[in-house]
Amino acid sequence: MTRDRTLLYAGSLDVPAEIGLDLALEGLSRSGSSSPKEAMESLWDVLEERKESIGTEKSIPRASVPPLNRAVMVSEEMDLVPWKTAIVRALRSWWDDLFGLRR
């Protein structure tokens, strides 16, 4: 997972693919850890050191993980007897068709 995030970030930079791969590899080897945070920090260090040689400035930071949605979800009322609901709906539909009633 750490490798994938680092490669994804390096691949999204505006640099040739070979340079992005080299940056990701150096960042991963420097971090020596399986922690995504440490790997991304070491990648940022590599970018800071090489920003003149690769021709790009340190741009807007991108998060290495997507944001979490922590909103509360309100569930619908649960149908405790779904078979009864299905029968009632079928009978109502049949009744409406029989007498030409439409809701």
N, C-alpha and C positions, 0 to 999 in steps of 0.2 A: 504494500500500500504506500509506503514511504517513497519507494522508487517510482511508482506510477505518478504520484503527485508532483514529485520533483521534475520528472520528465515532461509532464503536462505543462507545468509552469514554464520550464525552459523552452518548450516548443511553442508557447504562446508569445514569446518575446519576438521582437522584430529583428531577428538575426538569422543568418543561414542555418540550416538544420545541423550541419557538422559542428558549428560553434555552440549551438544550443545543447547538443548532446555532450560536448566536451565540458560545458559549464555544469550540466547536471551531474556528470560523472565526478568532476572535481568536488562539487558540493557534497555529494554522497560520501565520497572517500574522506573528506575532511570531518564530516559529522561523526562517522564511525558508530552511529546509533540507529536504532530502528524507530526512533521518535520522529514523526513528521515535522514537529516544531523545530527541533534541532537541525534537521536536514534543510529545512527552508531557511533558517537563519544562516547556516553555512553557505547556502546558495546565494543569499543576499550579500554575504561577505565577499564571495568570489565576484559577484557582479560589481560591487563597489570597487574592488581592486582593478578590475579589467574594463571599466566603463569607457575609458579613452581608447583602448586598443580594439574594442569591438564596435566602436562607433555609435554607441547609444548611451543616453543618460539614464540614471535610475528613475524609472517612471512611476506611475501611480501603483502602489502596492496592490497585489491581488491576493485575496485570501486563498490558502491552500485547501480549505474545506468550504462547502457551501453553507450559507447561513441557515440556522435552524428556525423553523416557524413554531413558536411556543404559544400560539393562540389557543384559547379554550374551544373545544368542539362540543357543541350541544347535540346529543343524540336524539333521533326521532323516537316517538312513542312506539314501543314494541307491541306488535300484534301477538297476543298470547294464544289465540286460537286461529291460525291462518287458514285451516281447512274450512272453518265456519264462515270466515270472511269471503273466501272464494265461492262457497255455495250461495251465500246471500247475494253477492254481486251477479252471479250467473242467473239466479232467479229473478232479480230486479231487471236485468237485461232482457230476459225472456218475457217478463210481464210487460215491459215497455214495448217490445216488439209485437206482442200479442194485441195490445190495445192501442197501438200507434202513438204512444207517449214518448217524447224525447225530452231529456233534461237539458 
